[in-house]
Amino acid sequence: MPENTALWLNAKRAPLTLGPAPYTAPRADEIVVRVRAVAVNPMDRLQQTMGDLFTPWTSYPFVLGSDVAGEVVEIGSRVTRLAIGDRVVGFAAGSDKQRNRAAEGGFQDYVVLLAHMAAPIPDTMSFEDAAVLPLGLSTAACGLFQKDFLAMNAPSAAPKRTGKTLLVWGGSTSVGSNAIQLAVAAGYDVVATASLRNFDYVKRLGARVAFDYRSNTVISDIVGALRGREIAVALAIGACSAAACIDIVGACKGNRFVALATPPTSFDAVPAGRGRLRRLAPAIARMVVGTVTLALKARWKGVRAKMIWGSTLIANEVGPMIFEAFLPAALAEARFVAAPSPIVVGTGLAQIPLALERQRLGVSAAKLVVTL
């Protein structure tokens, strides 16, 4: 039995600690992957410091982490699509309420993955490049394709043009980078916002036009650009994105729906220990006020808005749609690129807390990766 090591979250709001972990064999529809690279996400920090509020179902001790790439070392009895030795990228679903299992957390040497949430990667793609994909890709896919969200056409190798436009507010983010590519592969035009320095980046991914989200006239500029076009709805990513998207969608013809990938306030300034209550109370107040304000604004504009939970696709048709039907061939044929680019910040599980802190300070058009 292989020896396993994990980065443990032993209790709510505890520091992450390195220690031995059991090797868990796969069940019938699962695989075990020897992890070679992991990426970090804001959700990892949020679950560590605010898990008792946002993921109260978490069973401690727990292993965080969603973005993994590595080699298949064992497969379940019903798995036929993947084989031992395959190089794969996968979504580690341990933090989802339905899974809630440390064995499925990404921050360890050997992780259990749902087979339908893993995809083979080409030999030319590094594990570090592949590791940037899973959570950003999954969150974008939940918002774009789930029936209770935007319900867009599925992505394919030869998409039929729909004549509709998707607005992606936050196009250079991890979710935005994947949403642009998925929408284009599904036959939609994309209008994206980004900083001026990232205009070329979002256009390379497939955005037809980019707008500076910092511009004082960005809302009216986008409304003008969409005049005469049917909007397929909007994906709102980042601070202040929801209100802006509601204004834009409310002024356009088409499906008046905004999929929200970012809560109305950040909890990054709330510490896990001393001074927590002093920072937590106003953050919760801002969350409540922001949520109510957005709901009233959406109702006034005749727009529906709903928050995405990035792991819901594990239990519906969207997970296999992406990781089985679309991604393997799209990566092999270079129709889909791993984006944003990785920044490797170190080697070994002990480097993950440093990567999370660096991420908290801000990263643009890139994703932080640790090799194992």
N, C-alpha and C positions, 0 to 999 in steps of 0.2 A: 504494500500500500504506500503510495507516495506521501512524503512529509509535506504538510501544508502550513503556511504562515499567513496570518491576516492582520489587517489594521483594525483593531476592535474599538467600537463605541460601547463601553461596558455599562453605561447608565445614561439617562437623559442628561444632556448638557455636559457630559464628561469629556475630558481630553481624549484624543485618539491615541491608542497604545498598541504597540507591536507585540504579537504573541502567537503561540502555536494555535492551529485550528484543525479540526477533524477534516479528513478527506471524505467527501460525500459522493457516493456512487449515484449515477443518474437513474431516475425513474423512467418509465416506458417512453415518454415523449420528451426526454431531456438529453442533454449532452454535458460532458465535463470538458472544460477548456483550460489548458495551461496558459495562463495570462502572460503576455509579453509586453503589453503597453496598456495603460489606462489614462483616460482623460478626466479632468475634474470639472464639476458644474456648480453653479450657485445653489442648486438643490441640495448638494452634499453639505454645504455649509449651513443651509437653512435647517436641514434635518438634525444636524448636530446641536445647534444652538436653540432651535425653536421646534424641535420634534414633538414636544408635549402639546404644542398648539396645532401644528399642521399635520403631523403624522402620529396621532395619539395611539394608534394600534401597534406601534413598533415594539417588538419583543426583544428585550435586552438580555445578554450582550448581543450586539448587532454588528454587521459589516456593511458599510455604505458603499456607494459606487455603482454607476450604471454603464459607463462606456468602457468596453474591453475589446481587445483583439489578441488573438493567440492561436494555439494549435489544439485541435480536438484530440483528446486522449482516451475518451470512453464515450460510447453511445448507448442510448436506451434501446429496449427490445423492439420498439415500433419505429425507430428512426431509420429511414432508408435514403434520405436525400443527402446526408452528410456521412463522412467516413473518418475513421481514426487517421490522423496525420493531416487532415485538411486545415488549411490556414483560413481563419474565419474572423469576422467582426460580429459582435453581438451585443444585445441589450440585456444587461443584468437586471432582472425584475424583482430583486429581493425586497425593495422598499415599497412595492405596490401592496395595497391592503390585502389583495387576494393571495399574495405569495408570502410576504412577511417572514422571510427565512434567511438567516445569516449565510447559509450555504450559497445563496443566490446573489450575494453582494459582491461587487466587482473588485474591491480593494483587498485581494488575496491572490495567492499563487495559483490555486485551482478553484474555478468557479463553476457552479451548475447553471446552465442556461436552458430555457425553453428552446427546443429545436427550431420551432417556427419563428423565433426571434433572433436567429443567427443566419449569416450569409457568407459563402465562400468569397475570398478576395483573390485577385490575380497575383501571380508571383512577383509582378513588377511593383506591387503596392507594399510599402512598408507597414509594419504593425502600428508604428507611430502615426502615420497618415490615417490609417483605417480607424484608429481609436477615437478620432474626433467626431465620428458620425452618430452613434446610436441614439443618445437622448435628444439631440437637436433634430435629427431626422424623424424620430418617433413623435416628438411634440408637434413638428410641422405637419406630419402625416395625420395625426389625430385631428388637428384643426381643419385641414383641407378636405379630408376624405370621409371622416366619420359621418354617419347619417344624421346624427344630432348636432352636427356643426355645419360646415360649408357644403358637404355632400358633393364635391367636385368629381369629375370623371377620373377614373384610375389612370395613373401614368403608364406609358407604353413606349415601345421602340418607334412606333409610327403613329403619333397622336393625330387625331382629327381636330383641326382648328375649330374652336368654339365661337370665336368672335367676341369673347368676354374677357374682361380684365380683372386681375387680382391686384389689390393694393397690399404691399408688404411694407409696413412701417417698422424699420429696423432691419434693413436688408443685409447689413454686414455682420449681424450677430450670427451665432451658431444656428438658431432656429430659422432666421431669415435666409441664411445661405442655402439651407436645405429646402426651404419653402419655395424660393425662386426656381430652383432646378426642378422640383417636383411639379410645380404649376406649369412650367414650360413643357415638361414631358407629358403633361395631361392635356395640352392643347390650348392653354390660356396665355394671353399677354400679361406681362407683369410690369407694374409701376412700383418703384421702390424708393424709400428714403434712406439716406446715409449721410455721413459727413462728406464734405467736398473731396477729401483725400481718398475716399472709398468709392467714388463714382465709377471709376473704371473697373473696380473689383466686382461690383454688383452687376454691371453690364456684361462682364465676361461670363458671369453665371447665367445670364439670360434675360436680365431686366431690359425692357425696351427703352425706358427712360428713368433717370434718377433725379431726385429732388433733395435739396439740403434741408434736413429736418430742423436746423437752427434758424432758417430764414423766417423773418416776420410775416412773410406772405405765402408760406409754404402751403397752407390749407387752401387758400384761394387759387394758388398756382396749380395745385393738383386737381381741384374741381374744374378749372378751366381746361386742363389737359384731358380730362375725362368727358368733357361735354360732347354729346353725340354718341358716346360709347356705353355699352351695358356693363356695369360692374358686377363681377362675380362674387363680390364681397371683399372683406378686408381681414388681414391678420395683423394684430397690434402687438408689437414687441418693444419693451423698454419703457422707461419713465415717460409719463405724459402721452404715451402713444394711444391709449384707449379714447381719451376725450377728442383728440385730433381725428382719429379714424371715424368716430361717431359723427363728427361734424361733416366730414367728407362724404361718407356713405349716405348720410341724411340729405345731402344736396345732389345726389346722383340717382340715375335710374338703374334698376336692377334689383338684386337680392340685398335687402338692407339688413345685413348680418355682420357683426364684428366678432371674430374669434380672439379672445384675450390670452396672451401667453405670459403676461407679467401682471402681478398684483398691483393695486394702486399705490402701494407704499413699500419701501424697503425696510427690512429688519436687520441690515448689515451692521448697524451701529449698536445693536442690543447685545451686550456681552453675556457669556454663559454664567459668569460668577458675580463678583462684587459690582454693585451699581446696576444690576439687571432691572429691577423694578422701576428705577428712576427713568430708564430709557424705554422700557417695555410699555408702560402705560401710555405715553404720548404716541408711540408707534401704533398701538392698537387703536387709539382714538383716530389717528390719521387713516388707518385702514377702514374703520367703520364709516367715517365721514366721506372718504374717497369712494367707497363702494356705493353708498346711498346717492352721492352726487352723480356718479356715472349712471346709475339706474334711472334717476330722474331725467338726466340729459338724454339718455337713449329713448325713454318713453316719449319725451317731448319731440324728439326728431323722428319718431316712428322707426327706430332701429332696434333690432334684437342684439344682445351681447351676452357672451357666455365664456367662462374661464375654462381653458384647456387643462386637463391633467394628463401629463405626457406618457403615462403608462397604460392608459385604458385600452389601447390597441392590442394588448396581449390577449384580450378576451373577446375580440371581435374579428371581422374579416379583414380589417386594415393591416394587422400585423403580418399575416401571410401575404397579403397584397404587396407589401413593401419588401420584406426580407426574403420571401421565397420567389414571388412572380416577377418582381421588378429589379431589385438591387443587384443580384449576381451578374446577370447579363449586362446591365447598365454600367457596372464597374469594369467588367471584362472588356467591353467595347468602348470604354472611355466616353460614354454618353452622360455619365454622372461622375462628378469629381468629389473627393473627400474635402469638405470645406467647413469652416475656415481652416487655414494652415495650422499645423501643430507647432508649438514652441516647447521643446523638450527641456524641462527644468531640472531633471535629475534622474538618477537610477535607484530603484529600490522603494519598497513601501514606506519607509521612513521619510521619504521626500514629499509624500502626499500632503501632510499638513502645511508644509512650506508653499506648495503649489496652491493650496486653497487660500492661504493668506495673500499670496501674490495676486490671485484672481480677484479677491475682495478689493484690492487697490485699483483694479480696472485693466482690461485688456481689450484691444480693438482689432477686429477682423482677424482674430487668431484664437486658438484654444490651447490651454496648458496641458501638457502630457508628461507622464512619468513612465519610464521604461522599467521592466521587471526582468 
